[in-house]
Amino acid sequence: MPQVLKECVLYGMDKKMLPTDYFRKYLYRKDVVNYKNYISLKEYYLITGSKKMVFPEISSILKNKLNFYNYCLNSKLPTPTLWSYNFRAHWFYKNEKEVINSKQDALAFFNRVFKTSNIDTLFLKPTLGEGGQGCFLLKKENLESQIESIYPDLISNSYVHQAYVDQHDTINGIFSNSVNTIRIDTYIDTNNEARVLSALMRFGMGNTFTDNTHTGGFYVSLNLQSGKLQGVGRQDIVEGGKIITEHPDTKVTLNGFQIPFYKEAFQLAIKASNALPNRIVGWDVAITNQGPILLEGNESPSLHVTDVACGGYLNNKHIKDVLLELKN
């Protein structure tokens, strides 16, 4: 306890702010090699709030799932097929609009989408959503009961209705209830060269169908050279802060697990970064049996999560360059 108190005070003095991140990032734990290597909340906002790093005209594309999908098509970036979408009561399928006034209208709409598109699952995401909140996995087999429960949300918000990703068999072996994604942070340096900063893998647990840490998932660092998971899995502190060595549902050991198509995933993130050149972006990439596919780009990535996963972002030369540039 005396060491914890000492480090807490020194961290606050070094970062010139209240040392909340010392506890939020588990820096009091014995496996932390150097607590001063972790960025503070102040440094995080310095990066993600900088007009030198984040451009509103690009962020507006990244934030809006419909705009992002169309931009991916134009830029030839592989992304899940968009079958339909809605702006509250105005629903669109195959460039035709209809106004949905009842649950029966919504049921008939999705029945038509499933039948004519020859699919049995849709992933519904709020057009302006984030963190995996408000998503629905819509299945043909129990469509009527699902519409009964989610109709009020659908009709009062805007959603994109996308194909559900059939992820790689190897990753299904770890956990198959959710699409487990790689979060790849990219950075465009002062010479306008896009680089991969870091990567981690996120996994869902239990009955969840998303892998986001805000919905109970956890994350593991991904080695950039080998493409293997390294170290332990971690939950956000607000979700319990558990340390995970094997997946709770399948008991698959995480450390050393080889992720397929990792090089191609990094290449896809670089291509996306060049197409949508915010200087800092967190890309969500899923791995299928055919290769990587781009799900989202986050204009304000959770650098604090990657900070914890990689053992301190201030070990990263490029993050040091970013902070030096912005502080000067």
ROKOLMAR-602881 format. One record per residue (C-alpha): residue number from 1; residue in one letter; z, y, x. Coordinates in nm, 2 decimals. Layout:
<recs>
<rec pos="NUM" code="a" w="Z" v="Y" u="X"/>
...
</recs>
This chain:
<recs>
<rec pos="1" code="m" w="0.00" v="0.00" u="0.00"/>
<rec pos="2" code="p" w="0.07" v="0.26" u="0.28"/>
<rec pos="3" code="q" w="-0.28" v="0.19" u="0.42"/>
<rec pos="4" code="v" w="-0.44" v="0.22" u="0.08"/>
<rec pos="5" code="l" w="-0.27" v="0.56" u="0.03"/>
<rec pos="6" code="k" w="-0.36" v="0.68" u="0.38"/>
<rec pos="7" code="e" w="-0.73" v="0.58" u="0.33"/>
<rec pos="8" code="c" w="-0.74" v="0.73" u="-0.01"/>
<rec pos="9" code="v" w="-0.62" v="1.07" u="0.12"/>
<rec pos="10" code="l" w="-0.85" v="1.06" u="0.42"/>
<rec pos="11" code="y" w="-1.15" v="0.96" u="0.20"/>
<rec pos="12" code="g" w="-1.08" v="1.26" u="-0.03"/>
<rec pos="13" code="m" w="-1.05" v="1.49" u="0.27"/>
<rec pos="14" code="d" w="-1.37" v="1.36" u="0.43"/>
<rec pos="15" code="k" w="-1.57" v="1.39" u="0.11"/>
<rec pos="16" code="k" w="-1.40" v="1.72" u="0.00"/>
<rec pos="17" code="m" w="-1.32" v="1.59" u="-0.35"/>
<rec pos="18" code="l" w="-1.08" v="1.38" u="-0.55"/>
<rec pos="19" code="p" w="-1.10" v="1.03" u="-0.40"/>
<rec pos="20" code="t" w="-1.19" v="0.86" u="-0.73"/>
<rec pos="21" code="d" w="-1.47" v="0.66" u="-0.57"/>
<rec pos="22" code="y" w="-1.22" v="0.50" u="-0.33"/>
<rec pos="23" code="f" w="-1.09" v="0.30" u="-0.63"/>
<rec pos="24" code="r" w="-1.41" v="0.29" u="-0.84"/>
<rec pos="25" code="k" w="-1.60" v="0.12" u="-0.55"/>
<rec pos="26" code="y" w="-1.31" v="-0.12" u="-0.45"/>
<rec pos="27" code="l" w="-1.28" v="0.05" u="-0.11"/>
<rec pos="28" code="y" w="-0.91" v="-0.06" u="-0.10"/>
<rec pos="29" code="r" w="-1.02" v="-0.42" u="-0.08"/>
<rec pos="30" code="k" w="-0.97" v="-0.61" u="0.25"/>
<rec pos="31" code="d" w="-1.34" v="-0.71" u="0.28"/>
<rec pos="32" code="v" w="-1.45" v="-0.34" u="0.31"/>
<rec pos="33" code="v" w="-1.53" v="-0.29" u="0.68"/>
<rec pos="34" code="n" w="-1.54" v="0.09" u="0.68"/>
<rec pos="35" code="y" w="-1.45" v="0.28" u="0.37"/>
<rec pos="36" code="k" w="-1.61" v="0.60" u="0.51"/>
<rec pos="37" code="n" w="-1.96" v="0.45" u="0.49"/>
<rec pos="38" code="y" w="-1.97" v="0.48" u="0.11"/>
<rec pos="39" code="i" w="-2.13" v="0.78" u="-0.06"/>
<rec pos="40" code="s" w="-1.91" v="0.99" u="-0.29"/>
<rec pos="41" code="l" w="-1.98" v="1.10" u="-0.64"/>
<rec pos="42" code="k" w="-2.05" v="1.45" u="-0.50"/>
<rec pos="43" code="e" w="-2.31" v="1.31" u="-0.26"/>
<rec pos="44" code="y" w="-2.46" v="1.10" u="-0.54"/>
<rec pos="45" code="y" w="-2.51" v="1.41" u="-0.76"/>
<rec pos="46" code="l" w="-2.64" v="1.60" u="-0.46"/>
<rec pos="47" code="i" w="-2.92" v="1.34" u="-0.43"/>
<rec pos="48" code="t" w="-3.01" v="1.27" u="-0.79"/>
<rec pos="49" code="g" w="-2.97" v="1.63" u="-0.91"/>
<rec pos="50" code="s" w="-3.19" v="1.78" u="-0.63"/>
<rec pos="51" code="k" w="-3.52" v="1.94" u="-0.72"/>
<rec pos="52" code="k" w="-3.64" v="1.83" u="-0.38"/>
<rec pos="53" code="m" w="-3.58" v="1.46" u="-0.47"/>
<rec pos="54" code="v" w="-3.64" v="1.44" u="-0.85"/>
<rec pos="55" code="f" w="-3.93" v="1.61" u="-1.03"/>
<rec pos="56" code="p" w="-3.89" v="1.68" u="-1.40"/>
<rec pos="57" code="e" w="-4.26" v="1.62" u="-1.47"/>
<rec pos="58" code="i" w="-4.23" v="1.27" u="-1.32"/>
<rec pos="59" code="s" w="-3.89" v="1.20" u="-1.47"/>
<rec pos="60" code="s" w="-4.02" v="1.27" u="-1.82"/>
<rec pos="61" code="i" w="-4.27" v="0.98" u="-1.77"/>
<rec pos="62" code="l" w="-4.00" v="0.74" u="-1.63"/>
<rec pos="63" code="k" w="-3.75" v="0.83" u="-1.91"/>
<rec pos="64" code="n" w="-3.99" v="0.76" u="-2.19"/>
<rec pos="65" code="k" w="-4.07" v="0.39" u="-2.22"/>
<rec pos="66" code="l" w="-4.39" v="0.45" u="-2.41"/>
<rec pos="67" code="n" w="-4.52" v="0.70" u="-2.16"/>
<rec pos="68" code="f" w="-4.41" v="0.47" u="-1.88"/>
<rec pos="69" code="y" w="-4.61" v="0.18" u="-2.02"/>
<rec pos="70" code="n" w="-4.92" v="0.38" u="-2.06"/>
<rec pos="71" code="y" w="-4.89" v="0.52" u="-1.71"/>
<rec pos="72" code="c" w="-4.85" v="0.17" u="-1.57"/>
<rec pos="73" code="l" w="-5.17" v="0.06" u="-1.75"/>
<rec pos="74" code="n" w="-5.36" v="0.36" u="-1.60"/>
<rec pos="75" code="s" w="-5.22" v="0.29" u="-1.25"/>
<rec pos="76" code="k" w="-5.28" v="-0.09" u="-1.27"/>
<rec pos="77" code="l" w="-4.91" v="-0.17" u="-1.23"/>
<rec pos="78" code="p" w="-4.82" v="-0.50" u="-1.39"/>
<rec pos="79" code="t" w="-4.58" v="-0.45" u="-1.68"/>
<rec pos="80" code="p" w="-4.49" v="-0.64" u="-2.00"/>
<rec pos="81" code="t" w="-4.75" v="-0.61" u="-2.28"/>
<rec pos="82" code="l" w="-4.66" v="-0.35" u="-2.55"/>
<rec pos="83" code="w" w="-4.75" v="-0.50" u="-2.88"/>
<rec pos="84" code="s" w="-4.62" v="-0.23" u="-3.12"/>
<rec pos="85" code="y" w="-4.38" v="0.06" u="-3.14"/>
<rec pos="86" code="n" w="-4.22" v="0.30" u="-3.38"/>
<rec pos="87" code="f" w="-4.11" v="0.66" u="-3.42"/>
<rec pos="88" code="r" w="-3.83" v="0.61" u="-3.68"/>
<rec pos="89" code="a" w="-4.02" v="0.53" u="-4.00"/>
<rec pos="90" code="h" w="-4.36" v="0.56" u="-3.85"/>
<rec pos="91" code="w" w="-4.47" v="0.22" u="-3.70"/>
<rec pos="92" code="f" w="-4.78" v="0.15" u="-3.50"/>
<rec pos="93" code="y" w="-4.97" v="-0.17" u="-3.43"/>
<rec pos="94" code="k" w="-5.32" v="-0.20" u="-3.29"/>
<rec pos="95" code="n" w="-5.36" v="0.18" u="-3.32"/>
<rec pos="96" code="e" w="-5.29" v="0.18" u="-3.69"/>
<rec pos="97" code="k" w="-4.99" v="0.35" u="-3.84"/>
<rec pos="98" code="e" w="-4.79" v="0.26" u="-4.14"/>
<rec pos="99" code="v" w="-4.47" v="0.41" u="-4.29"/>
<rec pos="100" code="i" w="-4.18" v="0.17" u="-4.32"/>
<rec pos="101" code="n" w="-3.96" v="0.24" u="-4.62"/>
<rec pos="102" code="s" w="-3.76" v="-0.08" u="-4.65"/>
<rec pos="103" code="k" w="-3.63" v="-0.40" u="-4.48"/>
<rec pos="104" code="q" w="-3.91" v="-0.59" u="-4.65"/>
<rec pos="105" code="d" w="-4.17" v="-0.35" u="-4.50"/>
<rec pos="106" code="a" w="-4.02" v="-0.41" u="-4.16"/>
<rec pos="107" code="l" w="-4.02" v="-0.79" u="-4.21"/>
<rec pos="108" code="a" w="-4.38" v="-0.79" u="-4.32"/>
<rec pos="109" code="f" w="-4.47" v="-0.57" u="-4.02"/>
<rec pos="110" code="f" w="-4.32" v="-0.80" u="-3.76"/>
<rec pos="111" code="n" w="-4.45" v="-1.11" u="-3.93"/>
<rec pos="112" code="r" w="-4.80" v="-0.97" u="-3.89"/>
<rec pos="113" code="v" w="-4.74" v="-0.89" u="-3.52"/>
<rec pos="114" code="f" w="-4.61" v="-1.24" u="-3.45"/>
<rec pos="115" code="k" w="-4.89" v="-1.41" u="-3.64"/>
<rec pos="116" code="t" w="-5.19" v="-1.20" u="-3.51"/>
<rec pos="117" code="s" w="-5.05" v="-1.18" u="-3.15"/>
<rec pos="118" code="n" w="-4.96" v="-1.55" u="-3.13"/>
<rec pos="119" code="i" w="-4.61" v="-1.48" u="-2.99"/>
<rec pos="120" code="d" w="-4.27" v="-1.58" u="-3.11"/>
<rec pos="121" code="t" w="-4.04" v="-1.33" u="-2.93"/>
<rec pos="122" code="l" w="-4.03" v="-0.95" u="-2.89"/>
<rec pos="123" code="f" w="-3.81" v="-0.74" u="-2.68"/>
<rec pos="124" code="l" w="-3.72" v="-0.41" u="-2.85"/>
<rec pos="125" code="k" w="-3.60" v="-0.12" u="-2.63"/>
<rec pos="126" code="p" w="-3.51" v="0.24" u="-2.74"/>
<rec pos="127" code="t" w="-3.79" v="0.46" u="-2.62"/>
<rec pos="128" code="l" w="-3.54" v="0.69" u="-2.45"/>
<rec pos="129" code="g" w="-3.27" v="0.43" u="-2.39"/>
<rec pos="130" code="e" w="-3.10" v="0.34" u="-2.06"/>
<rec pos="131" code="g" w="-2.85" v="0.09" u="-1.92"/>
<rec pos="132" code="g" w="-2.96" v="-0.19" u="-2.15"/>
<rec pos="133" code="q" w="-2.79" v="-0.02" u="-2.45"/>
<rec pos="134" code="g" w="-2.94" v="-0.06" u="-2.80"/>
<rec pos="135" code="c" w="-3.19" v="-0.34" u="-2.71"/>
<rec pos="136" code="f" w="-3.28" v="-0.63" u="-2.94"/>
<rec pos="137" code="l" w="-3.43" v="-0.97" u="-2.88"/>
<rec pos="138" code="l" w="-3.64" v="-1.04" u="-3.19"/>
<rec pos="139" code="k" w="-3.73" v="-1.40" u="-3.26"/>
<rec pos="140" code="k" w="-3.98" v="-1.53" u="-3.51"/>
<rec pos="141" code="e" w="-3.76" v="-1.82" u="-3.61"/>
<rec pos="142" code="n" w="-3.48" v="-1.61" u="-3.75"/>
<rec pos="143" code="l" w="-3.66" v="-1.29" u="-3.81"/>
<rec pos="144" code="e" w="-3.54" v="-1.22" u="-4.17"/>
<rec pos="145" code="s" w="-3.17" v="-1.24" u="-4.08"/>
<rec pos="146" code="q" w="-3.22" v="-1.02" u="-3.77"/>
<rec pos="147" code="i" w="-3.41" v="-0.75" u="-3.97"/>
<rec pos="148" code="e" w="-3.12" v="-0.75" u="-4.21"/>
<rec pos="149" code="s" w="-2.88" v="-0.65" u="-3.94"/>
<rec pos="150" code="i" w="-3.09" v="-0.42" u="-3.71"/>
<rec pos="151" code="y" w="-3.30" v="-0.24" u="-3.97"/>
<rec pos="152" code="p" w="-3.08" v="0.07" u="-3.98"/>
<rec pos="153" code="d" w="-3.10" v="0.11" u="-3.60"/>
<rec pos="154" code="l" w="-3.48" v="0.06" u="-3.60"/>
<rec pos="155" code="i" w="-3.55" v="0.31" u="-3.88"/>
<rec pos="156" code="s" w="-3.32" v="0.58" u="-3.74"/>
<rec pos="157" code="n" w="-3.45" v="0.56" u="-3.38"/>
<rec pos="158" code="s" w="-3.77" v="0.51" u="-3.18"/>
<rec pos="159" code="y" w="-3.84" v="0.18" u="-3.01"/>
<rec pos="160" code="v" w="-4.11" v="0.01" u="-2.80"/>
<rec pos="161" code="h" w="-4.18" v="-0.36" u="-2.90"/>
<rec pos="162" code="q" w="-4.27" v="-0.55" u="-2.58"/>
<rec pos="163" code="a" w="-4.35" v="-0.90" u="-2.48"/>
<rec pos="164" code="y" w="-4.05" v="-1.09" u="-2.36"/>
<rec pos="165" code="v" w="-4.08" v="-1.18" u="-1.99"/>
<rec pos="166" code="d" w="-4.10" v="-1.55" u="-1.90"/>
<rec pos="167" code="q" w="-3.92" v="-1.54" u="-1.57"/>
<rec pos="168" code="h" w="-3.96" v="-1.77" u="-1.27"/>
<rec pos="169" code="d" w="-3.83" v="-2.12" u="-1.31"/>
<rec pos="170" code="t" w="-3.62" v="-2.08" u="-1.00"/>
<rec pos="171" code="i" w="-3.44" v="-1.78" u="-1.14"/>
<rec pos="172" code="n" w="-3.40" v="-1.95" u="-1.48"/>
<rec pos="173" code="g" w="-3.21" v="-2.21" u="-1.28"/>
<rec pos="174" code="i" w="-2.94" v="-1.95" u="-1.21"/>
<rec pos="175" code="f" w="-2.93" v="-1.81" u="-1.56"/>
<rec pos="176" code="s" w="-3.20" v="-1.83" u="-1.84"/>
<rec pos="177" code="n" w="-3.04" v="-1.64" u="-2.13"/>
<rec pos="178" code="s" w="-3.14" v="-1.30" u="-1.98"/>
<rec pos="179" code="v" w="-3.43" v="-1.17" u="-1.77"/>
<rec pos="180" code="n" w="-3.26" v="-1.12" u="-1.44"/>
<rec pos="181" code="t" w="-3.41" v="-0.83" u="-1.25"/>
<rec pos="182" code="i" w="-3.43" v="-0.70" u="-0.89"/>
<rec pos="183" code="r" w="-3.32" v="-0.33" u="-0.87"/>
<rec pos="184" code="i" w="-3.52" v="-0.18" u="-0.58"/>
<rec pos="185" code="d" w="-3.44" v="0.17" u="-0.47"/>
<rec pos="186" code="t" w="-3.73" v="0.35" u="-0.30"/>
<rec pos="187" code="y" w="-3.74" v="0.68" u="-0.11"/>
<rec pos="188" code="i" w="-4.03" v="0.90" u="-0.01"/>
<rec pos="189" code="d" w="-3.95" v="1.06" u="0.32"/>
<rec pos="190" code="t" w="-4.05" v="1.41" u="0.45"/>
<rec pos="191" code="n" w="-4.38" v="1.26" u="0.58"/>
<rec pos="192" code="n" w="-4.46" v="1.15" u="0.22"/>
<rec pos="193" code="e" w="-4.42" v="0.78" u="0.32"/>
<rec pos="194" code="a" w="-4.27" v="0.55" u="0.05"/>
<rec pos="195" code="r" w="-4.00" v="0.32" u="0.18"/>
<rec pos="196" code="v" w="-3.77" v="0.05" u="0.03"/>
<rec pos="197" code="l" w="-3.41" v="0.17" u="0.07"/>
<rec pos="198" code="s" w="-3.23" v="-0.14" u="-0.06"/>
<rec pos="199" code="a" w="-3.24" v="-0.41" u="-0.32"/>
<rec pos="200" code="l" w="-3.00" v="-0.61" u="-0.53"/>
<rec pos="201" code="m" w="-3.03" v="-0.87" u="-0.80"/>
<rec pos="202" code="r" w="-2.87" v="-0.84" u="-1.14"/>
<rec pos="203" code="f" w="-2.77" v="-1.13" u="-1.37"/>
<rec pos="204" code="g" w="-2.65" v="-1.16" u="-1.72"/>
<rec pos="205" code="m" w="-2.37" v="-1.39" u="-1.83"/>
<rec pos="206" code="g" w="-2.27" v="-1.58" u="-2.14"/>
<rec pos="207" code="n" w="-2.46" v="-1.50" u="-2.46"/>
<rec pos="208" code="t" w="-2.60" v="-1.17" u="-2.33"/>
<rec pos="209" code="f" w="-2.98" v="-1.13" u="-2.31"/>
<rec pos="210" code="t" w="-2.98" v="-0.83" u="-2.07"/>
<rec pos="211" code="d" w="-2.86" v="-0.82" u="-1.71"/>
<rec pos="212" code="n" w="-2.73" v="-0.47" u="-1.70"/>
<rec pos="213" code="t" w="-2.38" v="-0.41" u="-1.56"/>
<rec pos="214" code="h" w="-2.31" v="-0.19" u="-1.86"/>
<rec pos="215" code="t" w="-2.36" v="-0.49" u="-2.09"/>
<rec pos="216" code="g" w="-2.13" v="-0.73" u="-1.89"/>
<rec pos="217" code="g" w="-2.37" v="-0.84" u="-1.61"/>
<rec pos="218" code="f" w="-2.31" v="-0.85" u="-1.24"/>
<rec pos="219" code="y" w="-2.51" v="-0.77" u="-0.92"/>
<rec pos="220" code="v" w="-2.56" v="-0.93" u="-0.58"/>
<rec pos="221" code="s" w="-2.72" v="-0.77" u="-0.27"/>
<rec pos="222" code="l" w="-3.07" v="-0.89" u="-0.17"/>
<rec pos="223" code="n" w="-3.15" v="-0.91" u="0.20"/>
<rec pos="224" code="l" w="-3.47" v="-0.71" u="0.26"/>
<rec pos="225" code="q" w="-3.58" v="-0.93" u="0.55"/>
<rec pos="226" code="s" w="-3.52" v="-1.28" u="0.41"/>
<rec pos="227" code="g" w="-3.53" v="-1.23" u="0.04"/>
<rec pos="228" code="k" w="-3.21" v="-1.42" u="0.00"/>
<rec pos="229" code="l" w="-2.90" v="-1.32" u="-0.20"/>
<rec pos="230" code="q" w="-2.62" v="-1.22" u="0.03"/>
<rec pos="231" code="g" w="-2.25" v="-1.19" u="-0.01"/>
<rec pos="232" code="v" w="-2.07" v="-1.20" u="-0.35"/>
<rec pos="233" code="g" w="-2.16" v="-1.09" u="-0.69"/>
<rec pos="234" code="r" w="-1.96" v="-0.80" u="-0.84"/>
<rec pos="235" code="q" w="-1.90" v="-0.65" u="-1.18"/>
<rec pos="236" code="d" w="-1.85" v="-0.28" u="-1.25"/>
<rec pos="237" code="i" w="-1.48" v="-0.19" u="-1.25"/>
<rec pos="238" code="v" w="-1.50" v="-0.09" u="-1.62"/>
<rec pos="239" code="e" w="-1.62" v="-0.45" u="-1.69"/>
<rec pos="240" code="g" w="-1.33" v="-0.61" u="-1.50"/>
<rec pos="241" code="g" w="-1.44" v="-0.57" u="-1.14"/>
<rec pos="242" code="k" w="-1.47" v="-0.95" u="-1.09"/>
<rec pos="243" code="i" w="-1.58" v="-1.10" u="-0.76"/>
<rec pos="244" code="i" w="-1.83" v="-1.38" u="-0.83"/>
<rec pos="245" code="t" w="-1.95" v="-1.65" u="-0.58"/>
<rec pos="246" code="e" w="-2.13" v="-1.87" u="-0.82"/>
<rec pos="247" code="h" w="-2.28" v="-1.80" u="-1.16"/>
<rec pos="248" code="p" w="-2.01" v="-1.85" u="-1.42"/>
<rec pos="249" code="d" w="-2.24" v="-2.03" u="-1.66"/>
<rec pos="250" code="t" w="-2.45" v="-2.26" u="-1.43"/>
<rec pos="251" code="k" w="-2.22" v="-2.28" u="-1.12"/>
<rec pos="252" code="v" w="-2.52" v="-2.20" u="-0.89"/>
<rec pos="253" code="t" w="-2.40" v="-2.07" u="-0.56"/>
<rec pos="254" code="l" w="-2.53" v="-1.71" u="-0.51"/>
<rec pos="255" code="n" w="-2.50" v="-1.65" u="-0.14"/>
<rec pos="256" code="g" w="-2.81" v="-1.76" u="0.05"/>
<rec pos="257" code="f" w="-3.02" v="-1.83" u="-0.27"/>
<rec pos="258" code="q" w="-3.39" v="-1.77" u="-0.20"/>
<rec pos="259" code="i" w="-3.56" v="-1.53" u="-0.44"/>
<rec pos="260" code="p" w="-3.93" v="-1.61" u="-0.48"/>
<rec pos="261" code="f" w="-4.20" v="-1.34" u="-0.45"/>
<rec pos="262" code="y" w="-3.95" v="-1.09" u="-0.29"/>
<rec pos="263" code="k" w="-4.22" v="-0.94" u="-0.05"/>
<rec pos="264" code="e" w="-4.45" v="-0.89" u="-0.34"/>
<rec pos="265" code="a" w="-4.17" v="-0.73" u="-0.54"/>
<rec pos="266" code="f" w="-4.11" v="-0.48" u="-0.26"/>
<rec pos="267" code="q" w="-4.48" v="-0.41" u="-0.24"/>
<rec pos="268" code="l" w="-4.49" v="-0.35" u="-0.61"/>
<rec pos="269" code="a" w="-4.20" v="-0.10" u="-0.59"/>
<rec pos="270" code="i" w="-4.39" v="0.09" u="-0.31"/>
<rec pos="271" code="k" w="-4.71" v="0.10" u="-0.52"/>
<rec pos="272" code="a" w="-4.51" v="0.23" u="-0.81"/>
<rec pos="273" code="s" w="-4.34" v="0.49" u="-0.59"/>
<rec pos="274" code="n" w="-4.67" v="0.62" u="-0.48"/>
<rec pos="275" code="a" w="-4.80" v="0.63" u="-0.84"/>
<rec pos="276" code="l" w="-4.49" v="0.81" u="-0.97"/>
<rec pos="277" code="p" w="-4.37" v="0.99" u="-0.66"/>
<rec pos="278" code="n" w="-4.02" v="1.10" u="-0.74"/>
<rec pos="279" code="r" w="-3.86" v="1.08" u="-0.40"/>
<rec pos="280" code="i" w="-3.57" v="0.86" u="-0.52"/>
<rec pos="281" code="v" w="-3.63" v="0.60" u="-0.79"/>
<rec pos="282" code="g" w="-3.46" v="0.27" u="-0.88"/>
<rec pos="283" code="w" w="-3.73" v="0.02" u="-1.00"/>
<rec pos="284" code="d" w="-3.64" v="-0.28" u="-1.22"/>
<rec pos="285" code="v" w="-3.87" v="-0.57" u="-1.13"/>
<rec pos="286" code="a" w="-3.87" v="-0.92" u="-1.29"/>
<rec pos="287" code="i" w="-4.01" v="-1.23" u="-1.11"/>
<rec pos="288" code="t" w="-4.24" v="-1.46" u="-1.31"/>
<rec pos="289" code="n" w="-4.41" v="-1.78" u="-1.20"/>
<rec pos="290" code="q" w="-4.72" v="-1.57" u="-1.13"/>
<rec pos="291" code="g" w="-4.54" v="-1.29" u="-0.93"/>
<rec pos="292" code="p" w="-4.34" v="-0.97" u="-0.99"/>
<rec pos="293" code="i" w="-4.38" v="-0.75" u="-1.29"/>
<rec pos="294" code="l" w="-4.25" v="-0.39" u="-1.33"/>
<rec pos="295" code="l" w="-4.01" v="-0.33" u="-1.62"/>
<rec pos="296" code="e" w="-3.87" v="0.02" u="-1.57"/>
<rec pos="297" code="g" w="-3.84" v="0.31" u="-1.32"/>
<rec pos="298" code="n" w="-3.51" v="0.50" u="-1.32"/>
<rec pos="299" code="e" w="-3.53" v="0.86" u="-1.22"/>
<rec pos="300" code="s" w="-3.15" v="0.87" u="-1.17"/>
<rec pos="301" code="p" w="-3.07" v="0.53" u="-1.02"/>
<rec pos="302" code="s" w="-2.72" v="0.39" u="-1.00"/>
<rec pos="303" code="l" w="-2.68" v="0.45" u="-0.63"/>
<rec pos="304" code="h" w="-2.31" v="0.38" u="-0.65"/>
<rec pos="305" code="v" w="-2.39" v="0.02" u="-0.75"/>
<rec pos="306" code="t" w="-2.63" v="-0.03" u="-0.46"/>
<rec pos="307" code="d" w="-2.37" v="0.15" u="-0.24"/>
<rec pos="308" code="v" w="-2.12" v="-0.12" u="-0.31"/>
<rec pos="309" code="a" w="-2.37" v="-0.41" u="-0.30"/>
<rec pos="310" code="c" w="-2.50" v="-0.32" u="0.05"/>
<rec pos="311" code="g" w="-2.16" v="-0.24" u="0.20"/>
<rec pos="312" code="g" w="-2.19" v="0.14" u="0.22"/>
<rec pos="313" code="y" w="-2.51" v="0.34" u="0.18"/>
<rec pos="314" code="l" w="-2.42" v="0.56" u="0.48"/>
<rec pos="315" code="n" w="-2.52" v="0.26" u="0.70"/>
<rec pos="316" code="n" w="-2.87" v="0.33" u="0.58"/>
<rec pos="317" code="k" w="-3.07" v="0.57" u="0.81"/>
<rec pos="318" code="h" w="-3.28" v="0.70" u="0.52"/>
<rec pos="319" code="i" w="-2.99" v="0.79" u="0.31"/>
<rec pos="320" code="k" w="-2.84" v="0.98" u="0.61"/>
<rec pos="321" code="d" w="-3.18" v="1.16" u="0.64"/>
<rec pos="322" code="v" w="-3.17" v="1.25" u="0.27"/>
<rec pos="323" code="l" w="-2.82" v="1.39" u="0.28"/>
<rec pos="324" code="l" w="-2.89" v="1.58" u="0.60"/>
<rec pos="325" code="e" w="-3.20" v="1.73" u="0.45"/>
<rec pos="326" code="l" w="-3.02" v="1.83" u="0.13"/>
<rec pos="327" code="k" w="-2.71" v="1.96" u="0.30"/>
<rec pos="328" code="n" w="-2.92" v="2.18" u="0.53"/>
</recs>
